[in-house]
């Protein structure tokens, strides 16, 4: 359904440090920067991009929005979360761990990136 995700940033150098560490923690590569200055991350068939807003206005996060990243296991989610906190992110919600409900169990870890975007590492637990 999705072709890519793109978020805005007010400081691309700060975002690059944060997202390079975040994707590096799960086996991804550092950003490619295109001719427009956008940061492009390619990992597991997905494309995630960070850019200064094209309209010249300040970047802001979506209230109620969350960007979820699939993790292979809880250890990968923990490494992702740790890398984010150590590189300018903020731990939010409950501590990383298993959440159950509606017949499902998931391992979740939540962060806000340096621009305030809400991110989630998610691993679906076996039934």
Secondary structure, 3 states (H helix, E strand, C coil): CCCCEEEECCCHHHHHHHHHHHHHCCCCCCCEECCCCCEEEEECCEEEEEECCCCCCCCCCCCCCCEEEECCCHHHHHHHHHHHHHCCCEECCCCCEEEEECCEEEEEEEEECCCCCEEEEEEECCC
